[in-house]
Amino acid sequence: MENPENIDRMTTLSQVMQKLAERGIHREFRMNENCEMKFENSETIYQPTDLIILKTYRFEGDSNPDDNAVLYVLRDNAGNRGMIIDSYGADSNYPGEKFDEFLRDIPIQESDEYNF
């Protein structure tokens, strides 16, 4: 039987991204080939302490482990909100350890605002 508490829960990456876009969050923070974290369409280079993780969503594919992904909602010191999307497991979008180290160093301040 279905759990009535989960009926309206966002269950896919695309559903969460749509909901975030409705709240004005559609730009991504991305690490470039020089291991510099930048906000989409910006030249600002961020350090982990310049960002705060507001929410983390994990998605696991039902039949294919390659469908595993994580989406982080972040805010920078100027108040800009964006996201980082990454496959996790063996097929990360960002090879090497620099990306993982960067993420581990970002302060986390979970916000109920993004519980949907």
DSSP file (Angstrom, degrees, kcal/mol; ACC not computed):
  #  RESIDUE AA STRUCTURE BP1 BP2  ACC     N-H-->O    O-->H-N    N-H-->O    O-->H-N    TCO  KAPPA ALPHA  PHI   PSI    X-CA   Y-CA   Z-CA
    1    1 A M              0   0    0      0, 0.0     2,-0.1     0, 0.0     0, 0.0   0.000 360.0 360.0 360.0 145.6    0.0    0.0    0.0
    2    2 A E        -     0   0    0      1,-0.1     3,-0.0     2,-0.0     5,-0.0  -0.365 360.0-119.7 -69.6 144.8    1.2    3.5   -0.8
    3    3 A N    >   -     0   0    0      1,-0.2     3,-1.7    -2,-0.1     4,-0.3  -0.789  17.7-153.0 -85.4 113.5    2.5    5.7    2.0
    4    4 A P  G >  S+     0   0    0      0, 0.0     3,-0.9     0, 0.0     4,-0.3   0.751  91.2  64.6 -62.0 -23.6    0.1    8.8    2.1
    5    5 A E  G 3  S+     0   0    0      1,-0.2     3,-0.2     2,-0.1    -2,-0.0   0.762 104.8  45.6 -69.4 -23.1    2.9   11.0    3.5
    6    6 A N  G X  S+     0   0    0     -3,-1.7     3,-1.1     1,-0.2    -1,-0.2   0.353  79.8 102.1-102.1   5.1    5.0   10.5    0.3
    7    7 A I  T <  S+     0   0    0     -3,-0.9    -1,-0.2    -4,-0.3    -2,-0.1   0.899  92.2  33.5 -58.3 -43.4    2.2   11.2   -2.2
    8    8 A D  T 3  S+     0   0    0     -4,-0.3    -1,-0.3    -3,-0.2    -2,-0.1   0.340  91.5 122.8 -96.2   7.1    3.3   14.7   -3.0
    9    9 A R    <   -     0   0    0     -3,-1.1     2,-0.5     1,-0.1    -3,-0.1  -0.403  69.5-113.8 -71.1 144.0    7.1   14.2   -2.5
   10   10 A M        +     0   0    0    106,-0.8    -1,-0.1     1,-0.1   106,-0.1  -0.667  39.4 172.8 -75.4 125.7    9.4   15.0   -5.4
   11   11 A T        +     0   0    0     -2,-0.5     2,-0.3    48,-0.0    -1,-0.1   0.554  51.5  56.8-116.2 -11.0   10.9   11.7   -6.5
   12   12 A T  S  > S-     0   0    0      1,-0.1     4,-2.1    47,-0.1     5,-0.2  -0.875  77.4-121.2-123.6 157.6   12.9   12.5   -9.6
   13   13 A L  H  > S+     0   0    0     -2,-0.3     4,-2.7     1,-0.2     5,-0.2   0.907 114.4  52.4 -58.0 -44.1   15.7   14.8  -10.4
   14   14 A S  H  > S+     0   0    0      1,-0.2     4,-2.1     2,-0.2    -1,-0.2   0.866 107.3  52.1 -65.1 -35.3   13.6   16.6  -13.1
   15   15 A Q  H  > S+     0   0    0      2,-0.2     4,-2.2     1,-0.2    -1,-0.2   0.927 112.4  45.1 -65.1 -44.0   10.7   17.2  -10.7
   16   16 A V  H  X S+     0   0    0     -4,-2.1     4,-2.6     1,-0.2    -2,-0.2   0.918 112.1  51.5 -66.3 -42.9   13.0   18.8   -8.1
   17   17 A M  H  X S+     0   0    0     -4,-2.7     4,-2.4     1,-0.2    -1,-0.2   0.886 109.9  50.4 -61.7 -38.0   14.7   20.9  -10.8
   18   18 A Q  H  X S+     0   0    0     -4,-2.1     4,-1.9     2,-0.2    -1,-0.2   0.925 111.0  48.2 -63.8 -45.2   11.3   22.1  -12.0
   19   19 A K  H  X S+     0   0    0     -4,-2.2     4,-0.7     1,-0.2    -2,-0.2   0.899 112.6  48.7 -63.6 -41.1   10.3   23.0   -8.5
   20   20 A L  H ><>S+     0   0    0     -4,-2.6     5,-2.7     1,-0.2     3,-0.8   0.899 108.2  54.2 -65.2 -40.3   13.6   24.9   -7.9
   21   21 A A  H ><5S+     0   0    0     -4,-2.4     3,-1.9     1,-0.3    -1,-0.2   0.878 102.4  57.8 -61.1 -37.5   13.2   26.7  -11.2
   22   22 A E  H 3<5S+     0   0    0     -4,-1.9    -1,-0.3     1,-0.3    -2,-0.2   0.762 107.0  49.6 -62.8 -24.0    9.7   27.9  -10.1
   23   23 A R  T <<5S-     0   0    0     -3,-0.8    -1,-0.3    -4,-0.7    -2,-0.2   0.238 128.5 -99.2 -98.4  11.8   11.6   29.4   -7.1
   24   24 A G  T < 5S+     0   0    0     -3,-1.9     2,-0.8     1,-0.2     3,-0.2   0.586  84.5 127.0  86.1  10.7   14.1   31.1   -9.4
   25   25 A I      < +     0   0    0     -5,-2.7    -1,-0.2     1,-0.2    -2,-0.2  -0.865  19.2 120.0-105.3 104.2   16.9   28.6   -8.9
   26   26 A H        +     0   0    0     -2,-0.8     2,-0.2    55,-0.3    -1,-0.2   0.411  45.3  93.5-140.2  -7.3   18.1   27.5  -12.4
   27   27 A R        -     0   0    0     54,-0.4    56,-1.7    -3,-0.2     2,-0.3  -0.639  62.5-138.0 -93.1 152.8   21.7   28.4  -12.6
   28   28 A E  B     -a   83   0A   0     -2,-0.2    12,-2.8    54,-0.2     2,-0.5  -0.820   8.2-137.5-112.2 147.7   24.5   26.0  -11.7
   29   29 A F  E     -E   39   0B   0     54,-2.8     2,-0.4    -2,-0.3    56,-0.3  -0.885  36.5-176.5 -90.2 131.9   27.8   26.2   -9.8
   30   30 A R  E     -E   38   0B   0      8,-3.1     8,-2.9    -2,-0.5     2,-0.5  -0.988  27.2-132.7-136.9 143.4   30.3   24.2  -11.8
   31   31 A M  E     -E   37   0B   0     -2,-0.4     6,-0.2     6,-0.2     2,-0.0  -0.826  29.5-147.9 -92.3 127.9   34.0   23.3  -11.4
   32   32 A N    >   -     0   0    0      4,-2.5     3,-2.0    -2,-0.5     4,-0.1  -0.197  35.1 -86.1 -87.7-176.7   36.0   23.9  -14.5
   33   33 A E  T 3  S+     0   0    0      1,-0.3    -1,-0.1     2,-0.1    -2,-0.0   0.676 128.4  58.3 -65.5 -17.3   39.0   22.0  -15.8
   34   34 A N  T 3  S-     0   0    0      2,-0.2    -1,-0.3     0, 0.0     3,-0.1   0.235 119.6-110.3 -93.2  12.4   41.3   24.2  -13.6
   35   35 A C  S <  S+     0   0    0     -3,-2.0     2,-0.5     1,-0.2    -2,-0.1   0.830  72.6 142.4  60.6  35.3   39.4   23.0  -10.5
   36   36 A E        -     0   0    0     -4,-0.1    -4,-2.5    11,-0.0     2,-0.6  -0.920  47.9-137.4-105.4 129.0   37.8   26.5  -10.1
   37   37 A M  E     +EF  31  46B   0      9,-0.7     9,-2.9    -2,-0.5     2,-0.3  -0.763  31.9 173.8 -87.6 124.1   34.2   26.6   -8.9
   38   38 A K  E     -EF  30  45B   0     -8,-2.9    -8,-3.1    -2,-0.6     2,-0.4  -0.931  33.0-118.0-130.6 153.8   32.2   29.2  -10.8
   39   39 A F  E >   -E   29   0B   0      5,-0.6     3,-1.5    -2,-0.3   -10,-0.2  -0.738  51.8 -88.3 -87.2 137.8   28.6   30.3  -10.9
   40   40 A E  T 3  S+     0   0    0    -12,-2.8    -1,-0.1    -2,-0.4     3,-0.1  -0.178 112.9   8.2 -49.5 131.3   27.0   29.9  -14.4
   41   41 A N  T 3  S+     0   0    0      1,-0.2     2,-0.3    -3,-0.0    -1,-0.3   0.780 113.1 102.7  64.1  31.3   27.6   33.0  -16.5
   42   42 A S    <   -     0   0    0     -3,-1.5    -1,-0.2     2,-0.1     0, 0.0  -0.970  63.2-150.0-139.1 153.5   29.9   34.5  -14.0
   43   43 A E        +     0   0    0     -2,-0.3     2,-0.2    -3,-0.1    -3,-0.1   0.426  59.7 122.1-100.4  -1.5   33.7   34.9  -13.6
   44   44 A T        -     0   0    0     -5,-0.1    -5,-0.6     1,-0.1     2,-0.5  -0.427  53.6-147.8 -64.5 131.0   33.6   34.8   -9.8
   45   45 A I  E     -F   38   0B   0     -2,-0.2     2,-0.3    -7,-0.1    -7,-0.2  -0.906  17.4-149.4-102.4 125.7   35.8   32.0   -8.5
   46   46 A Y  E     -F   37   0B   0     -9,-2.9    -9,-0.7    -2,-0.5    30,-0.0  -0.691  11.4-154.6-100.7 146.2   34.5   30.5   -5.2
   47   47 A Q    >   -     0   0    0     -2,-0.3     3,-2.2   -11,-0.1     4,-0.3  -0.768  39.8-105.1-101.9 158.6   36.2   28.9   -2.3
   48   48 A P  G >  S+     0   0    0      0, 0.0     3,-1.5     0, 0.0    -1,-0.1   0.848 121.3  58.9 -54.5 -34.3   34.1   26.5   -0.2
   49   49 A T  G 3  S+     0   0    0      1,-0.3    57,-0.1    57,-0.1    -3,-0.0   0.589  95.0  65.3 -73.5  -8.5   33.7   29.1    2.6
   50   50 A D  G <  S+     0   0    0     -3,-2.2    27,-1.3    26,-0.1     2,-0.3   0.504 102.4  57.9 -85.5  -5.7   32.0   31.4    0.0
   51   51 A L  E <   -B   76   0A   0     -3,-1.5     2,-0.4    -4,-0.3    25,-0.2  -0.829  62.2-157.3-126.0 159.1   29.1   29.0   -0.3
   52   52 A I  E     -B   75   0A   0     23,-1.8    23,-1.9    -2,-0.3     2,-0.6  -0.996  20.0-132.9-135.1 131.5   26.5   27.3    2.0
   53   53 A I  E     +Bc  74 108A   0     54,-2.8    56,-2.9    -2,-0.4    21,-0.2  -0.762  24.7 177.8 -82.8 119.7   24.7   24.1    1.2
   54   54 A L  E     -     0   0A   0     19,-3.3    57,-2.7    -2,-0.6     2,-0.3   0.732  64.6  -0.2 -93.8 -27.5   21.0   24.7    1.9
   55   55 A K  E     -B   73   0A   0     18,-1.3    18,-2.7    55,-0.2     2,-0.4  -0.973  55.8-152.9-162.6 146.0   19.7   21.3    0.8
   56   56 A T  E     -B   72   0A   0     -2,-0.3     2,-0.4    16,-0.2    16,-0.2  -0.994  10.6-170.9-125.8 129.5   20.9   18.0   -0.6
   57   57 A Y  E     -B   71   0A   0     14,-2.8    14,-2.7    -2,-0.4     2,-0.4  -0.978   5.2-162.1-118.6 131.9   18.7   15.6   -2.7
   58   58 A R  E     -B   70   0A   0     -2,-0.4     2,-0.4    12,-0.2    12,-0.2  -0.938   3.9-167.3-115.0 138.3   19.9   12.1   -3.6
   59   59 A F  E     -B   69   0A   0     10,-3.1    10,-2.4    -2,-0.4     2,-0.5  -0.986   1.8-167.7-127.2 132.8   18.3   10.1   -6.5
   60   60 A E        -     0   0    0     -2,-0.4     8,-0.2     8,-0.2     2,-0.1  -0.980  23.6-123.9-122.8 127.9   18.8    6.4   -7.1
   61   61 A G        -     0   0    0     -2,-0.5     7,-0.1     3,-0.4     6,-0.1  -0.454  14.5-138.3 -68.5 138.7   17.8    4.7  -10.3
   62   62 A D  S    S+     0   0    0      1,-0.2    -1,-0.1    -2,-0.1     0, 0.0   0.883  96.5  11.3 -64.8 -39.9   15.4    1.8   -9.8
   63   63 A S  S    S+     0   0    0      1,-0.2    -1,-0.2    -3,-0.0    -2,-0.1   0.576 124.4  54.1-117.8 -12.9   17.1   -0.5  -12.3
   64   64 A N    >   -     0   0    0      1,-0.1     3,-2.2     3,-0.0    -3,-0.4  -0.960  56.5-156.9-133.0 116.7   20.4    1.1  -13.3
   65   65 A P  G >  S+     0   0    0      0, 0.0     3,-1.3     0, 0.0    -4,-0.1   0.693  93.5  72.0 -63.6 -16.5   23.1    2.2  -10.8
   66   66 A D  G 3  S+     0   0    0      1,-0.2    22,-0.0    -6,-0.1    -6,-0.0   0.615  84.5  70.1 -71.4 -10.4   24.3    4.7  -13.4
   67   67 A D  G <   +     0   0    0     -3,-2.2     2,-0.3    20,-0.1    -1,-0.2   0.340  69.8 121.6 -88.0   6.8   21.2    6.7  -12.7
   68   68 A N    <   +     0   0    0     -3,-1.3    20,-1.1    20,-0.2     2,-0.3  -0.538  35.9 161.1 -73.5 132.5   22.4    7.8   -9.3
   69   69 A A  E     -BD  59  87A   0    -10,-2.4   -10,-3.1    -2,-0.3     2,-0.4  -0.972  27.9-151.5-147.3 159.8   22.7   11.5   -8.9
   70   70 A V  E     -BD  58  86A   0     16,-2.9    16,-2.6    -2,-0.3     2,-0.5  -0.998   6.8-161.8-133.9 140.1   22.9   14.2   -6.2
   71   71 A L  E     -BD  57  85A   0    -14,-2.7   -14,-2.8    -2,-0.4     2,-0.4  -0.989   5.7-163.8-122.7 127.2   21.6   17.8   -6.4
   72   72 A Y  E     -BD  56  84A   0     12,-2.8    12,-2.0    -2,-0.5     2,-0.5  -0.928   9.4-149.1-108.8 133.1   22.9   20.4   -3.9
   73   73 A V  E     -BD  55  83A   0    -18,-2.7   -19,-3.3    -2,-0.4   -18,-1.3  -0.907  28.8-178.8 -97.4 127.8   21.1   23.7   -3.5
   74   74 A L  E     -BD  53  82A   0      8,-3.0     8,-2.2    -2,-0.5     2,-0.4  -0.863  23.8-156.8-128.5 159.5   23.6   26.4   -2.5
   75   75 A R  E     -BD  52  81A   0    -23,-1.9   -23,-1.8    -2,-0.3     6,-0.2  -0.995  16.2-145.1-130.6 138.9   23.8   30.1   -1.7
   76   76 A D  E >   -B   51   0A   0      4,-2.4     3,-2.0    -2,-0.4   -25,-0.2  -0.452  37.1 -93.4 -94.9 176.5   26.8   32.3   -2.1
   77   77 A N  T 3  S+     0   0    0    -27,-1.3   -26,-0.1     1,-0.3    -1,-0.1   0.725 125.5  55.9 -62.2 -22.2   27.9   35.1    0.2
   78   78 A A  T 3  S-     0   0    0    -28,-0.2    -1,-0.3     2,-0.1   -28,-0.0   0.463 121.7-104.7 -89.1  -1.7   26.1   37.6   -2.1
   79   79 A G  S <  S+     0   0    0     -3,-2.0     2,-0.2     1,-0.3    -2,-0.1   0.422  70.4 146.7  94.4  -1.6   22.8   35.8   -1.8
   80   80 A N        -     0   0    0     -5,-0.0    -4,-2.4     1,-0.0     2,-0.4  -0.494  34.9-151.5 -67.9 135.4   22.8   34.2   -5.2
   81   81 A R  E     + D   0  75A   0     -6,-0.2   -54,-0.4    -2,-0.2   -55,-0.3  -0.900  30.0 137.4-112.1 141.0   21.2   30.7   -5.1
   82   82 A G  E     - D   0  74A   0     -8,-2.2    -8,-3.0    -2,-0.4     2,-0.3  -0.845  36.2-112.1-158.0-167.8   22.1   27.9   -7.5
   83   83 A M  E     -aD  28  73A   0    -56,-1.7   -54,-2.8    -2,-0.3     2,-0.4  -0.940   2.1-145.5-139.9 159.8   22.7   24.2   -7.6
   84   84 A I  E     - D   0  72A   0    -12,-2.0   -12,-2.8    -2,-0.3     2,-0.5  -0.999  18.6-165.3-121.7 129.8   25.4   21.6   -8.2
   85   85 A I  E     + D   0  71A   0     -2,-0.4     2,-0.4   -56,-0.3   -14,-0.2  -0.966  15.4 166.9-116.7 131.5   24.3   18.4  -10.0
   86   86 A D  E     - D   0  70A   0    -16,-2.6   -16,-2.9    -2,-0.5     2,-0.2  -0.999  34.8-130.3-144.9 139.2   26.6   15.4   -9.9
   87   87 A S  E     - D   0  69A   0     -2,-0.4     6,-0.6   -18,-0.3     2,-0.3  -0.614  36.1-149.4 -73.8 147.7   26.4   11.7  -10.7
   88   88 A Y        +     0   0    0    -20,-1.1     2,-0.4    -2,-0.2     3,-0.4  -0.870  51.6  37.5-125.4 164.2   27.7    9.8   -7.8
   89   89 A G  S >  S-     0   0    0     -2,-0.3     3,-0.6     1,-0.2   -23,-0.1  -0.823 121.5 -18.8 100.4-146.5   29.4    6.5   -7.5
   90   90 A A  T 3  S+     0   0    0     -2,-0.4     2,-0.2     1,-0.2    -1,-0.2   0.713 134.2  57.6 -70.3 -20.8   32.0    5.4  -10.1
   91   91 A D  T 3  S+     0   0    0     -3,-0.4    -1,-0.2   -23,-0.1    -4,-0.2  -0.342  70.3 167.2-111.8  51.8   30.7    7.8  -12.7
   92   92 A S    <   -     0   0    0     -3,-0.6    -4,-0.2    -2,-0.2    -6,-0.1  -0.279  41.9-129.9 -61.0 148.6   31.0   11.3  -11.1
   93   93 A N  S    S+     0   0    0     -6,-0.6    -1,-0.1     1,-0.2    -5,-0.1   0.736 100.4  54.4 -67.6 -22.5   30.6   14.3  -13.4
   94   94 A Y  S    S-     0   0    0     -7,-0.3    -1,-0.2     2,-0.1     6,-0.2  -0.908  81.8-150.3-120.6 103.4   33.9   15.6  -11.9
   95   95 A P        +     0   0    0      0, 0.0     4,-0.3     0, 0.0     3,-0.2  -0.296  58.1  32.3 -70.2 156.5   36.9   13.3  -12.0
   96   96 A G  S    S-     0   0    0      1,-0.2     4,-0.5     2,-0.1     3,-0.1  -0.152  93.6 -80.6  88.4 174.7   39.6   13.5   -9.4
   97   97 A E  S  > S+     0   0    0      1,-0.2     4,-2.7     2,-0.1     5,-0.2   0.611 105.7  84.0 -92.8 -14.6   39.4   14.3   -5.7
   98   98 A K  H  > S+     0   0    0      1,-0.2     4,-2.6     2,-0.2    -1,-0.2   0.900  92.4  48.2 -59.2 -43.0   39.4   18.1   -6.0
   99   99 A F  H  > S+     0   0    0     -4,-0.3     4,-2.6     2,-0.2    -1,-0.2   0.944 113.0  47.4 -63.2 -48.1   35.6   18.3   -6.5
  100  100 A D  H  > S+     0   0    0     -4,-0.5     4,-2.3     1,-0.2    -2,-0.2   0.904 113.1  49.0 -60.8 -42.0   34.9   15.9   -3.6
  101  101 A E  H  X S+     0   0    0     -4,-2.7     4,-1.3     2,-0.2    -1,-0.2   0.918 110.3  51.5 -62.8 -43.6   37.3   17.9   -1.3
  102  102 A F  H >X S+     0   0    0     -4,-2.6     3,-0.6    -5,-0.2     4,-0.5   0.942 111.0  47.7 -58.6 -49.1   35.6   21.1   -2.3
  103  103 A L  H >< S+     0   0    0     -4,-2.6     3,-1.3     1,-0.2    -1,-0.2   0.904 108.2  54.5 -60.2 -42.8   32.2   19.8   -1.5
  104  104 A R  H 3< S+     0   0    0     -4,-2.3    -1,-0.2     1,-0.3    -2,-0.2   0.787 107.0  52.8 -62.3 -26.6   33.2   18.4    1.9
  105  105 A D  H << S+     0   0    0     -4,-1.3    -1,-0.3    -3,-0.6    -2,-0.2   0.516  83.3 102.5 -90.0  -5.4   34.5   21.8    2.8
  106  106 A I  S << S-     0   0    0     -3,-1.3   -57,-0.1    -4,-0.5   -54,-0.1  -0.658  79.1-117.7 -78.2 127.9   31.3   23.7    2.1
  107  107 A P        -     0   0    0      0, 0.0   -54,-2.8     0, 0.0     2,-0.5  -0.334  25.7-137.1 -62.4 147.3   29.4   24.6    5.3
  108  108 A I  B     +c   53   0A   0    -56,-0.2     2,-0.2   -54,-0.1   -54,-0.2  -0.926  29.7 167.0-112.2 129.9   26.0   23.0    5.5
  109  109 A Q        -     0   0    0    -56,-2.9   -57,-0.0    -2,-0.5    -1,-0.0  -0.655  28.7-147.8-138.6  78.0   22.9   24.9    6.8
  110  110 A E        -     0   0    0     -2,-0.2     2,-0.5     1,-0.1   -55,-0.2  -0.170  11.7-155.3 -53.6 135.1   19.9   22.8    5.9
  111  111 A S    >   -     0   0    0    -57,-2.7     3,-1.4     1,-0.1    -1,-0.1  -0.961  19.3-150.5-119.2 128.4   16.8   24.8    5.1
  112  112 A D  G >  S+     0   0    0     -2,-0.5     3,-1.9     1,-0.3    -1,-0.1   0.643  89.0  84.5 -66.6 -14.4   13.3   23.6    5.5
  113  113 A E  G 3  S+     0   0    0      1,-0.3    -1,-0.3   -59,-0.1   -58,-0.1   0.771  90.6  48.4 -58.7 -25.8   12.4   26.0    2.7
  114  114 A Y  G <  S+     0   0    0     -3,-1.4     2,-1.2   -60,-0.2    -1,-0.3   0.117  76.9 118.5-106.5  20.4   13.5   23.3    0.2
  115  115 A N    <         0   0    0     -3,-1.9    -3,-0.0     1,-0.2   -60,-0.0  -0.744 360.0 360.0 -87.1  96.5   11.5   20.4    1.7
  116  116 A F              0   0    0     -2,-1.2  -106,-0.8  -106,-0.1    -1,-0.2   0.312 360.0 360.0-141.6 360.0    9.2   19.4   -1.1
